């Protein structure tokens, strides 16, 4: 239920007068630091990566092999 609500909210924000705010929010840099390792990507890429990983995990659970 939560992904559906998030998708609907994103759709409304992207097509409203707040679309500029929404776009700049998705371009906000997200940084992950673990010891000496550090990576920085826009928030949109972090979200896409997480959704792709969820899809693969769910697909693996449904494979008949």
HUTAMO-V945740 format. One record per backbone hydrogen bond with DSSP energy under -1.0 kcal/mol. CO is the residue of the C=O (numbers start at 1). NH is the residue of the N-H. If there is no record, write none. Layout:
co->CO nh->NH
co->CO nh->NH
//
This chain:
co->1 nh->5
co->2 nh->6
co->3 nh->7
co->4 nh->8
co->5 nh->9
co->6 nh->10
co->7 nh->11
co->8 nh->12
co->9 nh->13
co->10 nh->14
co->11 nh->15
co->13 nh->16
co->16 nh->19
co->18 nh->22
co->19 nh->23
co->20 nh->24
co->21 nh->25
co->22 nh->26
co->23 nh->27
co->25 nh->28
co->26 nh->44
co->28 nh->43
co->30 nh->41
co->32 nh->39
co->34 nh->37
co->37 nh->34
co->39 nh->32
co->41 nh->30
co->42 nh->46
co->43 nh->47
co->44 nh->48
co->45 nh->49
co->46 nh->50
co->47 nh->51
co->48 nh->52
co->49 nh->53
co->50 nh->54
co->51 nh->55
co->52 nh->56
co->53 nh->57
co->54 nh->58
co->55 nh->59
co->56 nh->60
co->57 nh->61
co->58 nh->62
//
